[in-house]
Amino acid sequence: MARSNQKLAFALLFFTFFIWGSIYVTGKMISDDVPASLVACLRCVTAMIPLYFMSRKHLKTKIDRKDWKYFFLVGALGYFLTVQMIQLGIALTGASMAALINAMTPVAGTILAAIFLGTNASALYWHWRGLLSSPAALPPRERRWELR
């Protein structure tokens, strides 16, 4: 990769990192005023606008009738319900805790890939080690260091 392309790639990734991280902070800021289901709905509708323009050349692609249920399941479970559960988690715990717990997503993906797709189990071992060490990053139940 050319040096200028690499710098652009890192800049875009860094920008994406901050945008993705802001989801938790802004989610906590609005959690008292906006229900989680409305946030999920608004994110889905907002995402549809740029996705429509990006996919115009593929809109005439024929999709078998039997495959529509999979598109619906991925949309409902993979996006809407996920966003709603993240927003509920943010509202009930906090932005930092929700971000830490959501950071375990690759572990869940690896486990599901091993179960359903037969992915290499040695990769699963390293993700399990990460999963088992994750509770060490969680704060203790009693917060003794806070001033009252």
ROSE-4610 file (N, C-alpha, C; in Angstrom, 1 decimal, always signed):
// ROSE-4610
residu = [M/M/M/A/A/A/R/R/R/S/S/S/N/N/N/Q/Q/Q/K/K/K/L/L/L/A/A/A/F/F/F/A/A/A/L/L/L/L/L/L/F/F/F/F/F/F/T/T/T/F/F/F/F/F/F/I/I/I/W/W/W/G/G/G/S/S/S/I/I/I/Y/Y/Y/V/V/V/T/T/T/G/G/G/K/K/K/M/M/M/I/I/I/S/S/S/D/D/D/D/D/D/V/V/V/P/P/P/A/A/A/S/S/S/L/L/L/V/V/V/A/A/A/C/C/C/L/L/L/R/R/R/C/C/C/V/V/V/T/T/T/A/A/A/M/M/M/I/I/I/P/P/P/L/L/L/Y/Y/Y/F/F/F/M/M/M/S/S/S/R/R/R/K/K/K/H/H/H/L/L/L/K/K/K/T/T/T/K/K/K/I/I/I/D/D/D/R/R/R/K/K/K/D/D/D/W/W/W/K/K/K/Y/Y/Y/F/F/F/F/F/F/L/L/L/V/V/V/G/G/G/A/A/A/L/L/L/G/G/G/Y/Y/Y/F/F/F/L/L/L/T/T/T/V/V/V/Q/Q/Q/M/M/M/I/I/I/Q/Q/Q/L/L/L/G/G/G/I/I/I/A/A/A/L/L/L/T/T/T/G/G/G/A/A/A/S/S/S/M/M/M/A/A/A/A/A/A/L/L/L/I/I/I/N/N/N/A/A/A/M/M/M/T/T/T/P/P/P/V/V/V/A/A/A/G/G/G/T/T/T/I/I/I/L/L/L/A/A/A/A/A/A/I/I/I/F/F/F/L/L/L/G/G/G/T/T/T/N/N/N/A/A/A/S/S/S/A/A/A/L/L/L/Y/Y/Y/W/W/W/H/H/H/W/W/W/R/R/R/G/G/G/L/L/L/L/L/L/S/S/S/S/S/S/P/P/P/A/A/A/A/A/A/L/L/L/P/P/P/P/P/P/R/R/R/E/E/E/R/R/R/R/R/R/W/W/W/E/E/E/L/L/L/R/R/R]
num = [1/1/1/2/2/2/3/3/3/4/4/4/5/5/5/6/6/6/7/7/7/8/8/8/9/9/9/10/10/10/11/11/11/12/12/12/13/13/13/14/14/14/15/15/15/16/16/16/17/17/17/18/18/18/19/19/19/20/20/20/21/21/21/22/22/22/23/23/23/24/24/24/25/25/25/26/26/26/27/27/27/28/28/28/29/29/29/30/30/30/31/31/31/32/32/32/33/33/33/34/34/34/35/35/35/36/36/36/37/37/37/38/38/38/39/39/39/40/40/40/41/41/41/42/42/42/43/43/43/44/44/44/45/45/45/46/46/46/47/47/47/48/48/48/49/49/49/50/50/50/51/51/51/52/52/52/53/53/53/54/54/54/55/55/55/56/56/56/57/57/57/58/58/58/59/59/59/60/60/60/61/61/61/62/62/62/63/63/63/64/64/64/65/65/65/66/66/66/67/67/67/68/68/68/69/69/69/70/70/70/71/71/71/72/72/72/73/73/73/74/74/74/75/75/75/76/76/76/77/77/77/78/78/78/79/79/79/80/80/80/81/81/81/82/82/82/83/83/83/84/84/84/85/85/85/86/86/86/87/87/87/88/88/88/89/89/89/90/90/90/91/91/91/92/92/92/93/93/93/94/94/94/95/95/95/96/96/96/97/97/97/98/98/98/99/99/99/100/100/100/101/101/101/102/102/102/103/103/103/104/104/104/105/105/105/106/106/106/107/107/107/108/108/108/109/109/109/110/110/110/111/111/111/112/112/112/113/113/113/114/114/114/115/115/115/116/116/116/117/117/117/118/118/118/119/119/119/120/120/120/121/121/121/122/122/122/123/123/123/124/124/124/125/125/125/126/126/126/127/127/127/128/128/128/129/129/129/130/130/130/131/131/131/132/132/132/133/133/133/134/134/134/135/135/135/136/136/136/137/137/137/138/138/138/139/139/139/140/140/140/141/141/141/142/142/142/143/143/143/144/144/144/145/145/145/146/146/146/147/147/147/148/148/148]
x = [+0.9/+0.0/+0.9/+0.6/+1.3/+1.3/+2.3/+2.4/+1.2/+0.8/-0.3/-1.6/-1.8/-3.0/-3.1/-1.9/-1.8/-2.2/-1.7/-2.0/-3.5/-4.1/-5.5/-6.3/-5.9/-6.6/-6.6/-5.4/-5.3/-6.2/-6.2/-7.0/-8.5/-8.9/-10.3/-10.7/-9.8/-10.0/-10.1/-9.2/-9.2/-10.4/-10.9/-12.1/-13.3/-13.3/-14.4/-14.4/-13.2/-13.0/-13.7/-13.6/-14.2/-15.7/-16.1/-17.6/-18.2/-17.7/-18.2/-18.3/-17.2/-17.1/-18.1/-18.5/-19.4/-20.9/-21.1/-22.5/-22.8/-21.9/-22.1/-22.4/-21.6/-21.7/-23.0/-23.3/-24.5/-25.8/-25.6/-26.7/-27.0/-26.0/-26.2/-26.9/-26.4/-27.0/-28.5/-28.9/-30.4/-31.2/-30.6/-31.3/-32.4/-32.4/-33.5/-34.7/-34.4/-35.5/-36.1/-35.3/-35.7/-35.6/-36.8/-36.8/-35.8/-35.3/-34.3/-34.9/-36.2/-36.8/-36.8/-37.1/-37.1/-35.7/-34.7/-33.3/-33.0/-33.3/-33.0/-33.8/-35.0/-35.8/-35.2/-34.8/-34.2/-32.9/-32.1/-30.8/-31.0/-32.0/-32.3/-32.8/-33.7/-34.2/-33.1/-32.3/-31.2/-30.2/-29.9/-29.0/-29.5/-30.8/-31.4/-31.2/-31.1/-30.9/-29.6/-28.4/-27.2/-27.1/-27.6/-27.5/-28.3/-29.4/-30.2/-29.4/-28.7/-27.9/-26.7/-26.1/-24.9/-25.3/-26.6/-26.9/-27.8/-28.0/-28.9/-28.6/-27.3/-27.0/-27.4/-27.7/-28.0/-29.5/-30.3/-31.7/-32.5/-32.1/-32.8/-32.4/-31.5/-31.1/-32.3/-32.6/-33.7/-33.3/-34.1/-33.9/-35.0/-34.6/-35.6/-36.6/-37.8/-38.9/-38.5/-37.9/-37.5/-36.4/-35.6/-34.5/-34.9/-36.1/-36.6/-36.6/-36.9/-37.0/-35.6/-34.6/-33.2/-32.9/-33.3/-33.0/-33.8/-35.0/-35.8/-35.1/-34.7/-34.1/-32.8/-32.0/-30.7/-31.0/-32.0/-32.4/-32.9/-33.8/-34.5/-33.6/-33.0/-32.1/-30.7/-30.2/-28.8/-28.6/-29.6/-29.4/-30.4/-31.6/-32.6/-32.5/-32.6/-32.6/-31.3/-30.2/-28.9/-28.7/-29.1/-29.1/-30.0/-31.1/-32.1/-31.5/-30.9/-30.3/-29.1/-28.3/-27.1/-27.6/-28.7/-29.2/-29.8/-30.5/-31.0/-29.9/-28.8/-27.6/-27.0/-26.9/-26.3/-27.2/-28.5/-29.4/-29.4/-29.2/-29.2/-27.9/-26.8/-25.5/-24.7/-24.4/-23.6/-22.8/-22.3/-21.6/-20.3/-19.5/-18.3/-18.5/-19.4/-19.7/-20.3/-21.2/-21.8/-20.7/-19.8/-18.7/-17.8/-17.5/-16.6/-17.3/-18.6/-19.3/-19.4/-19.7/-19.9/-18.6/-17.5/-16.1/-15.9/-16.8/-16.6/-17.3/-17.8/-18.5/-17.7/-16.4/-15.6/-15.5/-15.6/-15.6/-16.9/-18.0/-19.3/-19.3/-18.8/-18.7/-17.9/-16.7/-15.9/-16.5/-17.2/-17.9/-19.0/-19.8/-20.9/-20.3/-19.2/-18.6/-18.0/-17.5/-17.0/-18.2/-19.3/-20.5/-21.1/-21.4/-22.3/-21.5/-20.2/-19.4/-18.2/-17.9/-16.8/-15.5/-15.4/-14.1/-13.1/-11.8/-10.7/-10.8/-10.7/-10.9/-9.7/-8.5/-7.4/-7.6/-8.3/-8.7/-9.7/-10.5/-11.6/-10.9/-9.8/-9.1/-8.6/-8.1/-7.6/-8.7/-9.8/-11.0/-11.5/-11.6/-12.0/-11.1/-9.8/-8.9/-9.3/-9.6/-10.0/-11.3/-12.2/-13.5/-13.4/-12.6/-12.4/-11.6/-10.8/-10.0/-10.8/-11.9/-12.7/-13.3/-13.8/-14.3/-13.3/-12.1/-11.1/-11.1/-11.6/-11.7/-12.9/-13.9/-15.1/-14.8/-15.5/-15.3/-15.9/-15.4/-16.0/-17.4/-18.2/-19.6/-19.7/-18.8/-18.9/-17.8/-18.2/-17.2/-16.7/-15.7/-15.1/-14.4/-13.9/-13.0/-13.8/-15.2/-16.0/-16.2/-16.1/-16.4/-17.9/-18.3/-19.8/-20.1]
y = [-1.2/+0.0/+1.2/+2.2/+3.4/+4.2/+4.9/+5.6/+6.6/+7.3/+8.3/+7.6/+6.4/+5.6/+5.1/+4.7/+4.2/+5.3/+6.5/+7.6/+7.9/+7.9/+8.1/+7.0/+5.8/+4.7/+4.8/+5.1/+5.3/+6.5/+7.6/+8.7/+8.4/+7.7/+7.3/+6.3/+5.4/+4.4/+5.2/+6.1/+6.9/+7.7/+8.3/+9.1/+8.1/+7.0/+6.0/+5.5/+5.4/+5.0/+6.0/+7.3/+8.3/+8.4/+8.2/+8.2/+7.1/+5.9/+4.7/+4.9/+5.4/+5.6/+6.7/+7.6/+8.6/+8.1/+6.9/+6.3/+6.1/+5.6/+5.3/+6.6/+7.6/+8.9/+9.6/+9.7/+10.4/+9.5/+8.2/+7.3/+7.6/+7.8/+8.0/+9.4/+10.4/+11.7/+11.8/+11.0/+11.0/+9.9/+9.0/+7.8/+8.2/+9.3/+9.7/+10.3/+10.8/+11.5/+10.7/+9.8/+9.1/+7.6/+6.9/+5.4/+4.7/+3.6/+2.8/+2.4/+2.0/+1.5/+2.7/+3.9/+5.0/+5.3/+5.2/+5.4/+4.4/+3.1/+2.1/+2.3/+2.8/+3.0/+4.2/+5.3/+6.4/+6.1/+5.3/+4.8/+4.0/+3.1/+2.3/+3.2/+4.1/+5.0/+5.9/+6.4/+7.3/+6.5/+5.3/+4.4/+4.1/+4.0/+3.7/+4.7/+6.0/+7.0/+6.9/+6.9/+6.7/+5.3/+4.3/+2.9/+2.8/+3.5/+3.5/+4.1/+5.2/+5.8/+4.9/+4.3/+3.4/+2.1/+1.7/+0.4/+0.5/+1.7/+1.9/+1.0/+0.7/-0.2/-1.6/-2.0/-3.4/-3.5/-2.5/-2.6/-3.5/-3.7/-4.6/-6.1/-6.4/-7.7/-8.5/-9.7/-10.5/-11.3/-11.3/-12.1/-13.2/-14.4/-15.5/-15.2/-15.6/-15.3/-16.0/-17.2/-17.9/-17.2/-16.4/-15.7/-14.4/-13.9/-12.7/-12.8/-14.0/-14.2/-14.0/-14.4/-14.2/-12.7/-11.9/-10.5/-9.8/-10.3/-9.7/-10.0/-11.3/-11.7/-10.9/-10.8/-10.0/-8.6/-8.0/-6.6/-6.4/-7.3/-7.2/-7.6/-8.7/-9.2/-8.6/-8.5/-8.1/-6.6/-5.9/-4.4/-3.8/-3.9/-3.1/-3.6/-4.9/-5.4/-5.2/-5.3/-5.1/-3.6/-2.7/-1.3/-1.0/-1.6/-1.4/-1.9/-3.1/-3.7/-2.9/-2.4/-1.5/-0.3/+0.3/+1.6/+1.3/+0.2/-0.2/-0.4/-1.1/-1.3/+0.0/+1.0/+2.3/+3.0/+2.9/+3.6/+3.0/+1.6/+1.0/+1.0/+1.0/+0.9/+2.3/+2.5/+3.7/+3.5/+4.6/+4.5/+3.7/+3.8/+3.1/+1.6/+1.2/-0.2/-0.8/-0.1/-0.7/-0.8/+0.1/+0.0/-1.2/-1.4/-2.5/-3.9/-4.0/-5.2/-5.5/-4.4/-4.5/-4.9/-4.6/-4.9/-6.4/-7.2/-8.6/-9.2/-8.4/-8.9/-9.8/-9.6/-10.6/-12.0/-12.0/-13.3/-14.1/-13.4/-14.0/-14.4/-13.6/-14.0/-15.2/-15.3/-16.4/-17.7/-17.6/-18.8/-19.3/-18.3/-18.7/-19.2/-18.7/-19.2/-20.6/-20.9/-22.2/-23.2/-22.8/-23.7/-24.0/-22.9/-23.0/-23.2/-22.7/-22.7/-23.6/-24.2/-25.1/-24.3/-23.1/-22.3/-23.0/-22.7/-23.2/-23.0/-24.1/-24.0/-23.3/-23.3/-22.6/-21.1/-20.5/-19.1/-19.0/-19.9/-19.9/-19.9/-20.7/-20.7/-19.3/-18.6/-17.2/-16.3/-16.4/-15.6/-15.9/-17.2/-17.6/-17.0/-17.0/-16.4/-14.9/-14.3/-12.9/-12.7/-13.6/-13.5/-13.8/-14.7/-15.0/-14.0/-13.2/-12.1/-10.8/-10.7/-9.5/-9.1/-10.0/-9.6/-8.8/-9.0/-8.3/-6.8/-6.4/-5.0/-4.4/-5.1/-4.5/-3.9/-2.8/-2.2/-3.0/-2.9/-3.7/-3.2/-4.0/-3.7/-2.5/-2.4/-1.3/-0.3/+0.9/+1.9/+2.7/+2.2/+2.8/+4.1/+4.2/+5.4/+6.7/+6.6/+7.7/+8.6/+9.9/+10.8/+10.9/+10.9/+11.1/+12.4]
z = [+0.0/+0.0/+0.0/-0.8/-0.9/+0.5/+0.8/+2.1/+2.2/+1.2/+1.3/+1.6/+0.9/+1.1/+2.5/+3.1/+4.4/+5.4/+5.2/+6.1/+6.1/+4.9/+4.7/+5.4/+5.3/+5.9/+7.4/+8.0/+9.4/+9.9/+9.1/+9.5/+9.5/+8.5/+8.4/+9.5/+9.8/+10.9/+12.3/+12.5/+13.7/+13.9/+12.8/+12.8/+13.1/+12.5/+12.7/+14.2/+14.8/+16.2/+17.1/+16.8/+17.6/+17.4/+16.2/+15.9/+16.6/+16.5/+17.1/+18.7/+19.2/+20.7/+21.2/+20.3/+20.7/+20.8/+20.2/+20.3/+21.8/+22.6/+24.0/+24.8/+24.6/+25.3/+25.0/+23.7/+23.3/+23.7/+23.6/+24.1/+25.5/+26.4/+27.8/+28.0/+27.2/+27.3/+27.0/+26.1/+25.7/+26.4/+27.1/+27.6/+28.6/+29.2/+30.1/+29.4/+28.2/+27.4/+26.2/+25.6/+24.4/+24.7/+24.5/+24.7/+23.7/+24.2/+23.4/+22.1/+22.0/+20.8/+19.8/+20.2/+19.3/+18.8/+19.6/+19.2/+18.1/+18.3/+17.4/+16.0/+16.1/+14.9/+14.1/+14.8/+14.2/+13.5/+14.2/+13.6/+12.4/+12.4/+11.2/+10.0/+10.3/+9.2/+8.7/+9.6/+9.2/+8.3/+8.7/+7.9/+6.5/+6.4/+5.1/+4.0/+4.4/+3.4/+2.6/+3.3/+2.5/+1.9/+2.6/+2.0/+0.7/+0.6/-0.6/-1.8/-1.5/-2.6/-3.0/-2.0/-2.2/-2.9/-2.8/-3.4/-4.6/-5.2/-6.3/-7.5/-7.8/-8.9/-8.7/-7.4/-7.1/-6.8/-6.9/-6.5/-7.4/-8.6/-9.6/-9.4/-8.5/-8.3/-7.7/-8.4/-7.9/-6.7/-5.7/-4.5/-4.4/-4.2/-4.1/-2.9/-3.1/-2.1/-0.8/-0.8/+0.4/+1.2/+0.5/+1.2/+1.9/+1.7/+2.3/+3.8/+4.3/+5.8/+6.4/+5.7/+6.2/+6.3/+5.2/+5.2/+6.4/+6.6/+7.7/+9.1/+9.3/+10.5/+10.8/+9.7/+9.9/+10.3/+9.6/+9.9/+11.3/+11.6/+12.9/+14.1/+14.0/+15.1/+15.0/+13.9/+13.7/+13.8/+13.6/+13.7/+14.7/+14.4/+15.3/+16.7/+17.0/+18.3/+19.0/+18.2/+18.8/+19.3/+18.4/+18.8/+20.0/+20.0/+21.1/+22.4/+22.4/+23.6/+24.1/+23.1/+23.5/+24.2/+23.6/+24.2/+25.6/+25.8/+27.1/+28.1/+27.6/+28.5/+28.9/+28.0/+28.3/+29.3/+29.1/+30.1/+31.5/+31.5/+32.8/+33.5/+32.8/+33.4/+33.3/+32.1/+31.8/+30.5/+29.9/+28.6/+28.7/+29.7/+29.8/+30.0/+30.9/+31.1/+29.8/+29.1/+27.9/+26.8/+26.7/+25.7/+26.0/+27.3/+27.7/+27.4/+27.8/+27.5/+26.0/+25.3/+23.8/+23.1/+23.8/+23.2/+23.2/+23.9/+23.8/+22.6/+21.7/+20.5/+19.7/+19.5/+18.7/+19.4/+20.7/+21.4/+21.0/+21.1/+20.8/+19.3/+18.4/+17.0/+16.8/+17.5/+17.3/+17.8/+18.9/+19.5/+18.5/+18.0/+17.1/+15.8/+15.3/+14.1/+14.3/+15.5/+15.8/+15.9/+16.4/+16.6/+15.2/+14.5/+13.3/+12.0/+12.0/+10.7/+10.8/+12.0/+12.1/+12.0/+12.6/+12.5/+13.4/+13.1/+13.8/+15.3/+16.1/+17.6/+18.3/+17.7/+18.3/+18.5/+17.5/+17.6/+18.7/+18.9/+19.9/+21.3/+21.5/+22.7/+23.2/+22.3/+22.6/+23.0/+22.3/+22.6/+24.0/+24.3/+25.6/+26.7/+26.5/+27.4/+27.6/+26.5/+26.7/+27.4/+27.1/+27.8/+29.3/+29.7/+31.1/+31.8/+31.1/+31.8/+31.8/+31.0/+31.0/+32.3/+33.1/+34.4/+35.3/+35.1/+35.8/+35.5/+34.3/+33.9/+34.4/+35.0/+35.5/+36.8/+37.2/+38.5/+39.6/+40.8/+41.9/+42.2/+42.8/+43.1/+44.0/+45.0/+45.9/+45.5/+45.3/+44.8/+46.0/+46.6/+47.8/+47.5/+46.3/+45.9/+45.6/+45.6/+45.3/+46.5/+46.4/+47.5/+47.6/+48.8/+49.1/+49.7]
